[in-house]
Amino acid sequence: MTLVRAYIRVYGRVQGVFYRANTRNKARELGLKGYVRNLSDGSVEAVVEGDKDKVEKLLEWMRIGPPMAKVDRVIVEYQEYKGDFKDFTIKY
C-alpha cells in the first residue's frame, strides 16, 4: 500500500449539484481522509489522503461526478502524505 496526498480542483457545473456531498460519501466508502469545499470561482477543491489505488478510484468518480454535474476539467497535484485528517468532511 502506497499512501499519498492529492490536491484536486474540479471545474465545470460542480456547485449546487450535490458534488461535495457525493464526493464525501464516495471518499468515506473508500476509506479516504481529507475534505472537499466550494471555492468562490465556482470550482470545487479537495484534499484527499489514503491508499493511492483508492485515491485514483475517487478521482475516476470525480471526473464524472453526480448526475446533475458537468465536469469540464480536473487538476490533480500529488503531494507528500501527511496524515493530517481523521475523516473526510465538507468544509464550508
N, CA, C and O atoms as CSV, one atom per row, in Angstrom:
chain,resi,resn,atom,element,x,y,z
A,1,MET,N,N,0.849,-1.178,0.000
A,1,MET,CA,C,0.000,0.000,0.000
A,1,MET,C,C,0.895,1.243,0.000
A,1,MET,O,O,1.804,1.373,0.820
A,2,THR,N,N,0.619,2.136,-0.925
A,2,THR,CA,C,1.347,3.395,-1.019
A,2,THR,C,C,0.413,4.524,-0.602
A,2,THR,O,O,-0.619,4.745,-1.235
A,3,LEU,N,N,0.774,5.239,0.464
A,3,LEU,CA,C,-0.044,6.343,0.940
A,3,LEU,C,C,0.329,7.622,0.197
A,3,LEU,O,O,1.507,7.941,0.038
A,4,VAL,N,N,-0.691,8.349,-0.253
A,4,VAL,CA,C,-0.481,9.588,-0.990
A,4,VAL,C,C,-1.431,10.667,-0.490
A,4,VAL,O,O,-2.401,10.397,0.219
A,5,ARG,N,N,-1.123,11.889,-0.881
A,5,ARG,CA,C,-1.983,13.045,-0.655
A,5,ARG,C,C,-2.191,13.672,-2.018
A,5,ARG,O,O,-1.233,13.852,-2.770
A,6,ALA,N,N,-3.435,14.008,-2.347
A,6,ALA,CA,C,-3.733,14.632,-3.635
A,6,ALA,C,C,-4.489,15.929,-3.405
A,6,ALA,O,O,-5.470,15.969,-2.662
A,7,TYR,N,N,-4.021,16.990,-4.051
A,7,TYR,CA,C,-4.736,18.259,-4.082
A,7,TYR,C,C,-5.490,18.283,-5.408
A,7,TYR,O,O,-4.889,18.122,-6.471
A,8,ILE,N,N,-6.800,18.485,-5.346
A,8,ILE,CA,C,-7.649,18.347,-6.529
A,8,ILE,C,C,-8.502,19.597,-6.709
A,8,ILE,O,O,-9.069,20.112,-5.746
A,9,ARG,N,N,-8.591,20.081,-7.943
A,9,ARG,CA,C,-9.517,21.164,-8.304
A,9,ARG,C,C,-10.381,20.655,-9.439
A,9,ARG,O,O,-9.886,20.098,-10.419
A,10,VAL,N,N,-11.694,20.858,-9.287
A,10,VAL,CA,C,-12.663,20.390,-10.272
A,10,VAL,C,C,-13.422,21.596,-10.809
A,10,VAL,O,O,-13.955,22.403,-10.048
A,11,TYR,N,N,-13.461,21.702,-12.136
A,11,TYR,CA,C,-14.114,22.830,-12.802
A,11,TYR,C,C,-15.292,22.337,-13.632
A,11,TYR,O,O,-15.296,21.207,-14.121
A,12,GLY,N,N,-16.279,23.192,-13.783
A,12,GLY,CA,C,-17.473,22.859,-14.560
A,12,GLY,C,C,-18.704,23.210,-13.747
A,12,GLY,O,O,-18.651,24.088,-12.886
A,13,ARG,N,N,-19.814,22.531,-14.013
A,13,ARG,CA,C,-21.025,22.729,-13.213
A,13,ARG,C,C,-20.929,21.752,-12.035
A,13,ARG,O,O,-21.445,20.636,-12.084
A,14,VAL,N,N,-20.252,22.208,-10.980
A,14,VAL,CA,C,-19.955,21.333,-9.845
A,14,VAL,C,C,-20.415,21.923,-8.509
A,14,VAL,O,O,-20.150,21.349,-7.453
A,15,GLN,N,N,-21.095,23.052,-8.554
A,15,GLN,CA,C,-21.684,23.612,-7.340
A,15,GLN,C,C,-23.195,23.610,-7.498
A,15,GLN,O,O,-23.714,23.871,-8.583
A,16,GLY,N,N,-23.900,23.313,-6.408
A,16,GLY,CA,C,-25.354,23.269,-6.442
A,16,GLY,C,C,-25.917,21.991,-7.045
A,16,GLY,O,O,-27.099,21.923,-7.381
A,17,VAL,N,N,-25.063,20.973,-7.181
A,17,VAL,CA,C,-25.496,19.696,-7.782
A,17,VAL,C,C,-25.132,18.509,-6.881
A,17,VAL,O,O,-25.047,17.372,-7.344
A,18,PHE,N,N,-24.919,18.787,-5.594
A,18,PHE,CA,C,-24.575,17.760,-4.591
A,18,PHE,C,C,-23.219,17.111,-4.838
A,18,PHE,O,O,-22.980,15.972,-4.436
A,19,TYR,N,N,-22.332,17.853,-5.506
A,19,TYR,CA,C,-20.996,17.323,-5.796
A,19,TYR,C,C,-20.215,17.067,-4.508
A,19,TYR,O,O,-19.610,16.007,-4.350
A,20,ARG,N,N,-20.226,18.037,-3.581
A,20,ARG,CA,C,-19.462,17.861,-2.335
A,20,ARG,C,C,-19.973,16.693,-1.515
A,20,ARG,O,O,-19.184,15.874,-1.045
A,21,ALA,N,N,-21.288,16.604,-1.337
A,21,ALA,CA,C,-21.857,15.526,-0.515
A,21,ALA,C,C,-21.553,14.161,-1.119
A,21,ALA,O,O,-21.207,13.221,-0.402
A,22,ASN,N,N,-21.680,14.058,-2.420
A,22,ASN,CA,C,-21.397,12.775,-3.076
A,22,ASN,C,C,-19.913,12.438,-3.036
A,22,ASN,O,O,-19.546,11.270,-2.902
A,23,THR,N,N,-19.054,13.453,-3.151
A,23,THR,CA,C,-17.609,13.222,-3.039
A,23,THR,C,C,-17.271,12.720,-1.641
A,23,THR,O,O,-16.511,11.766,-1.481
A,24,ARG,N,N,-17.845,13.374,-0.628
A,24,ARG,CA,C,-17.613,12.941,0.765
A,24,ARG,C,C,-18.053,11.493,0.950
A,24,ARG,O,O,-17.321,10.690,1.528
A,25,ASN,N,N,-19.240,11.158,0.467
A,25,ASN,CA,C,-19.755,9.796,0.636
A,25,ASN,C,C,-18.868,8.768,-0.051
A,25,ASN,O,O,-18.582,7.715,0.519
A,26,LYS,N,N,-18.433,9.062,-1.265
A,26,LYS,CA,C,-17.569,8.143,-2.019
A,26,LYS,C,C,-16.212,7.999,-1.318
A,26,LYS,O,O,-15.690,6.890,-1.197
A,27,ALA,N,N,-15.644,9.118,-0.859
A,27,ALA,CA,C,-14.352,9.074,-0.170
A,27,ALA,C,C,-14.439,8.233,1.109
A,27,ALA,O,O,-13.551,7.432,1.399
A,28,ARG,N,N,-15.508,8.426,1.857
A,28,ARG,CA,C,-15.682,7.635,3.086
A,28,ARG,C,C,-15.856,6.156,2.762
A,28,ARG,O,O,-15.320,5.292,3.455
A,29,GLU,N,N,-16.605,5.876,1.709
A,29,GLU,CA,C,-16.805,4.486,1.266
A,29,GLU,C,C,-15.459,3.826,0.943
A,29,GLU,O,O,-15.268,2.636,1.192
A,30,LEU,N,N,-14.536,4.608,0.388
A,30,LEU,CA,C,-13.211,4.093,0.024
A,30,LEU,C,C,-12.214,4.136,1.185
A,30,LEU,O,O,-11.084,3.668,1.046
A,31,GLY,N,N,-12.624,4.694,2.329
A,31,GLY,CA,C,-11.739,4.770,3.492
A,31,GLY,C,C,-10.709,5.877,3.399
A,31,GLY,O,O,-9.654,5.793,4.027
A,32,LEU,N,N,-10.997,6.919,2.622
A,32,LEU,CA,C,-10.070,8.031,2.447
A,32,LEU,C,C,-10.348,9.125,3.459
A,32,LEU,O,O,-11.431,9.185,4.041
A,33,LYS,N,N,-9.373,9.983,3.666
A,33,LYS,CA,C,-9.476,11.091,4.610
A,33,LYS,C,C,-9.194,12.402,3.867
A,33,LYS,O,O,-8.514,12.415,2.841
A,34,GLY,N,N,-9.733,13.508,4.409
A,34,GLY,CA,C,-9.482,14.812,3.809
A,34,GLY,C,C,-10.713,15.680,3.850
A,34,GLY,O,O,-11.530,15.572,4.764
A,35,TYR,N,N,-10.850,16.550,2.851
A,35,TYR,CA,C,-12.006,17.442,2.793
A,35,TYR,C,C,-12.314,17.824,1.357
A,35,TYR,O,O,-11.507,17.637,0.446
A,36,VAL,N,N,-13.521,18.371,1.189
A,36,VAL,CA,C,-13.957,18.927,-0.088
A,36,VAL,C,C,-14.681,20.232,0.231
A,36,VAL,O,O,-15.380,20.326,1.240
A,37,ARG,N,N,-14.513,21.245,-0.634
A,37,ARG,CA,C,-15.218,22.513,-0.413
A,37,ARG,C,C,-15.405,23.258,-1.726
A,37,ARG,O,O,-14.664,23.058,-2.688
A,38,ASN,N,N,-16.421,24.127,-1.739
A,38,ASN,CA,C,-16.642,25.016,-2.867
A,38,ASN,C,C,-15.687,26.200,-2.764
A,38,ASN,O,O,-15.372,26.656,-1.665
A,39,LEU,N,N,-15.233,26.689,-3.899
A,39,LEU,CA,C,-14.432,27.906,-3.942
A,39,LEU,C,C,-15.228,29.006,-4.633
A,39,LEU,O,O,-16.170,28.735,-5.378
A,40,SER,N,N,-14.838,30.245,-4.377
A,40,SER,CA,C,-15.600,31.389,-4.877
A,40,SER,C,C,-15.595,31.505,-6.399
A,40,SER,O,O,-16.457,32.185,-6.957
A,41,ASP,N,N,-14.659,30.869,-7.081
A,41,ASP,CA,C,-14.620,30.930,-8.551
A,41,ASP,C,C,-15.546,29.907,-9.213
A,41,ASP,O,O,-15.568,29.790,-10.438
A,42,GLY,N,N,-16.317,29.161,-8.396
A,42,GLY,CA,C,-17.246,28.173,-8.940
A,42,GLY,C,C,-16.687,26.763,-9.016
A,42,GLY,O,O,-17.403,25.828,-9.371
A,43,SER,N,N,-15.417,26.606,-8.687
A,43,SER,CA,C,-14.803,25.275,-8.716
A,43,SER,C,C,-14.962,24.592,-7.357
A,43,SER,O,O,-15.422,25.195,-6.388
A,44,VAL,N,N,-14.573,23.332,-7.316
A,44,VAL,CA,C,-14.554,22.556,-6.074
A,44,VAL,C,C,-13.116,22.143,-5.814
A,44,VAL,O,O,-12.404,21.718,-6.724
A,45,GLU,N,N,-12.696,22.272,-4.560
A,45,GLU,CA,C,-11.346,21.887,-4.136
A,45,GLU,C,C,-11.462,20.693,-3.198
A,45,GLU,O,O,-12.378,20.624,-2.377
A,46,ALA,N,N,-10.541,19.765,-3.323
A,46,ALA,CA,C,-10.477,18.641,-2.391
A,46,ALA,C,C,-9.021,18.341,-2.067
A,46,ALA,O,O,-8.140,18.470,-2.917
A,47,VAL,N,N,-8.788,17.941,-0.833
A,47,VAL,CA,C,-7.504,17.381,-0.423
A,47,VAL,C,C,-7.825,15.993,0.100
A,47,VAL,O,O,-8.637,15.834,1.012
A,48,VAL,N,N,-7.183,14.992,-0.482
A,48,VAL,CA,C,-7.502,13.597,-0.187
A,48,VAL,C,C,-6.231,12.862,0.205
A,48,VAL,O,O,-5.198,12.987,-0.454
A,49,GLU,N,N,-6.319,12.093,1.286
A,49,GLU,CA,C,-5.197,11.261,1.703
A,49,GLU,C,C,-5.648,9.815,1.855
A,49,GLU,O,O,-6.759,9.528,2.299
A,50,GLY,N,N,-4.749,8.917,1.471
A,50,GLY,CA,C,-5.023,7.490,1.636
A,50,GLY,C,C,-4.237,6.664,0.642
A,50,GLY,O,O,-3.296,7.143,0.010
A,51,ASP,N,N,-4.645,5.412,0.520
A,51,ASP,CA,C,-4.004,4.481,-0.398
A,51,ASP,C,C,-4.129,5.006,-1.836
A,51,ASP,O,O,-5.212,5.410,-2.260
A,52,LYS,N,N,-3.035,4.998,-2.568
A,52,LYS,CA,C,-3.015,5.564,-3.918
A,52,LYS,C,C,-4.074,4.949,-4.832
A,52,LYS,O,O,-4.724,5.671,-5.588
A,53,ASP,N,N,-4.258,3.637,-4.776
A,53,ASP,CA,C,-5.265,2.983,-5.620
A,53,ASP,C,C,-6.664,3.499,-5.315
A,53,ASP,O,O,-7.469,3.685,-6.228
A,54,LYS,N,N,-6.961,3.733,-4.043
A,54,LYS,CA,C,-8.278,4.225,-3.655
A,54,LYS,C,C,-8.439,5.699,-4.020
A,54,LYS,O,O,-9.528,6.122,-4.409
A,55,VAL,N,N,-7.373,6.478,-3.899
A,55,VAL,CA,C,-7.418,7.884,-4.333
A,55,VAL,C,C,-7.715,7.933,-5.828
A,55,VAL,O,O,-8.511,8.758,-6.277
A,56,GLU,N,N,-7.088,7.065,-6.590
A,56,GLU,CA,C,-7.322,7.040,-8.036
A,56,GLU,C,C,-8.755,6.613,-8.365
A,56,GLU,O,O,-9.328,7.090,-9.344
A,57,LYS,N,N,-9.338,5.722,-7.561
A,57,LYS,CA,C,-10.751,5.351,-7.761
A,57,LYS,C,C,-11.660,6.547,-7.500
A,57,LYS,O,O,-12.628,6.770,-8.227
A,58,LEU,N,N,-11.342,7.318,-6.454
A,58,LEU,CA,C,-12.127,8.516,-6.180
A,58,LEU,C,C,-11.988,9.511,-7.333
A,58,LEU,O,O,-12.970,10.132,-7.741
A,59,LEU,N,N,-10.778,9.663,-7.855
A,59,LEU,CA,C,-10.555,10.577,-8.978
A,59,LEU,C,C,-11.357,10.164,-10.209
A,59,LEU,O,O,-11.885,11.019,-10.920
A,60,GLU,N,N,-11.452,8.868,-10.464
A,60,GLU,CA,C,-12.280,8.389,-11.582
A,60,GLU,C,C,-13.711,8.871,-11.404
A,60,GLU,O,O,-14.332,9.361,-12.347
A,61,TRP,N,N,-14.230,8.728,-10.188
A,61,TRP,CA,C,-15.591,9.169,-9.908
A,61,TRP,C,C,-15.700,10.696,-10.044
A,61,TRP,O,O,-16.668,11.199,-10.615
A,62,MET,N,N,-14.710,11.429,-9.520
A,62,MET,CA,C,-14.761,12.893,-9.541
A,62,MET,C,C,-14.731,13.447,-10.967
A,62,MET,O,O,-15.246,14.538,-11.212
A,63,ARG,N,N,-14.145,12.724,-11.892
A,63,ARG,CA,C,-14.109,13.181,-13.291
A,63,ARG,C,C,-15.493,13.129,-13.943
A,63,ARG,O,O,-15.715,13.747,-14.985
A,64,ILE,N,N,-16.413,12.397,-13.332
A,64,ILE,CA,C,-17.793,12.298,-13.822
A,64,ILE,C,C,-18.743,13.050,-12.888
A,64,ILE,O,O,-19.546,13.868,-13.335
A,65,GLY,N,N,-18.643,12.763,-11.586
A,65,GLY,CA,C,-19.475,13.418,-10.592
A,65,GLY,C,C,-20.882,12.872,-10.553
A,65,GLY,O,O,-21.196,11.891,-11.228
A,66,PRO,N,N,-21.747,13.517,-9.749
A,66,PRO,CA,C,-23.140,13.079,-9.645
A,66,PRO,C,C,-23.918,13.428,-10.914
A,66,PRO,O,O,-23.429,14.185,-11.753
A,67,PRO,N,N,-25.129,12.878,-11.057
A,67,PRO,CA,C,-25.892,13.038,-12.302
A,67,PRO,C,C,-26.081,14.474,-12.802
A,67,PRO,O,O,-26.038,14.699,-14.011
A,68,MET,N,N,-26.288,15.447,-11.919
A,68,MET,CA,C,-26.554,16.827,-12.348
A,68,MET,C,C,-25.275,17.605,-12.695
A,68,MET,O,O,-25.351,18.697,-13.259
A,69,ALA,N,N,-24.115,17.053,-12.365
A,69,ALA,CA,C,-22.842,17.758,-12.599
A,69,ALA,C,C,-22.413,17.631,-14.052
A,69,ALA,O,O,-22.801,16.706,-14.767
A,70,LYS,N,N,-21.593,18.602,-14.463
A,70,LYS,CA,C,-20.924,18.534,-15.758
A,70,LYS,C,C,-19.474,18.944,-15.512
A,70,LYS,O,O,-19.157,20.131,-15.435
A,71,VAL,N,N,-18.614,17.965,-15.392
A,71,VAL,CA,C,-17.208,18.220,-15.089
A,71,VAL,C,C,-16.473,18.540,-16.386
A,71,VAL,O,O,-16.467,17.746,-17.327
A,72,ASP,N,N,-15.852,19.724,-16.416
A,72,ASP,CA,C,-15.079,20.141,-17.590
A,72,ASP,C,C,-13.601,19.773,-17.462
A,72,ASP,O,O,-12.956,19.394,-18.439
A,73,ARG,N,N,-13.077,19.891,-16.239
A,73,ARG,CA,C,-11.636,19.713,-16.067
A,73,ARG,C,C,-11.333,19.362,-14.621
A,73,ARG,O,O,-11.944,19.902,-13.700
A,74,VAL,N,N,-10.386,18.455,-14.428
A,74,VAL,CA,C,-9.915,18.080,-13.091
A,74,VAL,C,C,-8.397,18.213,-13.080
A,74,VAL,O,O,-7.704,17.639,-13.921
A,75,ILE,N,N,-7.897,18.969,-12.128
A,75,ILE,CA,C,-6.450,19.132,-11.971
A,75,ILE,C,C,-6.042,18.425,-10.682
A,75,ILE,O,O,-6.638,18.642,-9.627
A,76,VAL,N,N,-5.023,17.580,-10.781
A,76,VAL,CA,C,-4.556,16.799,-9.632
A,76,VAL,C,C,-3.075,17.060,-9.417
A,76,VAL,O,O,-2.274,16.991,-10.349
A,77,GLU,N,N,-2.731,17.359,-8.185
A,77,GLU,CA,C,-1.321,17.526,-7.819
A,77,GLU,C,C,-1.046,16.585,-6.644
A,77,GLU,O,O,-1.577,16.770,-5.549
A,78,TYR,N,N,-0.207,15.575,-6.891
A,78,TYR,CA,C,0.153,14.656,-5.807
A,78,TYR,C,C,1.210,15.308,-4.923
A,78,TYR,O,O,2.147,15.947,-5.400
A,79,GLN,N,N,1.025,15.123,-3.622
A,79,GLN,CA,C,1.926,15.711,-2.635
A,79,GLN,C,C,2.355,14.626,-1.652
A,79,GLN,O,O,1.861,13.499,-1.694
A,80,GLU,N,N,3.269,14.980,-0.780
A,80,GLU,CA,C,3.730,14.037,0.239
A,80,GLU,C,C,2.608,13.778,1.248
A,80,GLU,O,O,1.966,14.714,1.724
A,81,TYR,N,N,2.381,12.515,1.567
A,81,TYR,CA,C,1.376,12.139,2.559
A,81,TYR,C,C,1.739,12.739,3.908
A,81,TYR,O,O,2.891,12.663,4.336
A,82,LYS,N,N,0.747,13.342,4.585
A,82,LYS,CA,C,0.997,13.971,5.887
A,82,LYS,C,C,0.201,13.348,7.033
A,82,LYS,O,O,0.601,13.474,8.190
A,83,GLY,N,N,-0.905,12.686,6.740
A,83,GLY,CA,C,-1.730,12.111,7.800
A,83,GLY,C,C,-2.444,13.160,8.633
A,83,GLY,O,O,-2.622,12.984,9.838
A,84,ASP,N,N,-2.855,14.259,7.994
A,84,ASP,CA,C,-3.464,15.388,8.691
A,84,ASP,C,C,-4.923,15.188,9.101
A,84,ASP,O,O,-5.420,15.940,9.939
A,85,PHE,N,N,-5.615,14.217,8.549
A,85,PHE,CA,C,-7.062,14.143,8.699
A,85,PHE,C,C,-7.509,12.879,9.426
A,85,PHE,O,O,-6.879,11.827,9.322
A,86,LYS,N,N,-8.617,13.006,10.168
A,86,LYS,CA,C,-9.201,11.868,10.881
A,86,LYS,C,C,-10.389,11.288,10.120
A,86,LYS,O,O,-10.772,10.144,10.361
A,87,ASP,N,N,-10.976,12.057,9.206
A,87,ASP,CA,C,-12.185,11.664,8.499
A,87,ASP,C,C,-12.195,12.412,7.168
A,87,ASP,O,O,-11.246,13.126,6.843
A,88,PHE,N,N,-13.267,12.244,6.403
A,88,PHE,CA,C,-13.441,13.036,5.181
A,88,PHE,C,C,-14.653,13.933,5.400
A,88,PHE,O,O,-15.751,13.445,5.666
A,89,THR,N,N,-14.454,15.242,5.289
A,89,THR,CA,C,-15.502,16.195,5.622
A,89,THR,C,C,-15.743,17.202,4.511
A,89,THR,O,O,-14.947,17.346,3.583
A,90,ILE,N,N,-16.859,17.887,4.639
A,90,ILE,CA,C,-17.148,19.030,3.772
A,90,ILE,C,C,-16.767,20.277,4.564
A,90,ILE,O,O,-17.215,20.459,5.695
A,91,LYS,N,N,-15.947,21.127,3.975
A,91,LYS,CA,C,-15.602,22.410,4.600
A,91,LYS,C,C,-16.520,23.469,4.029
A,91,LYS,O,O,-16.836,23.462,2.839
A,92,TYR,N,N,-16.948,24.385,4.894
A,92,TYR,CA,C,-17.800,25.484,4.460
A,92,TYR,C,C,-17.091,26.801,4.612
A,92,TYR,O,O,-17.657,27.847,4.294
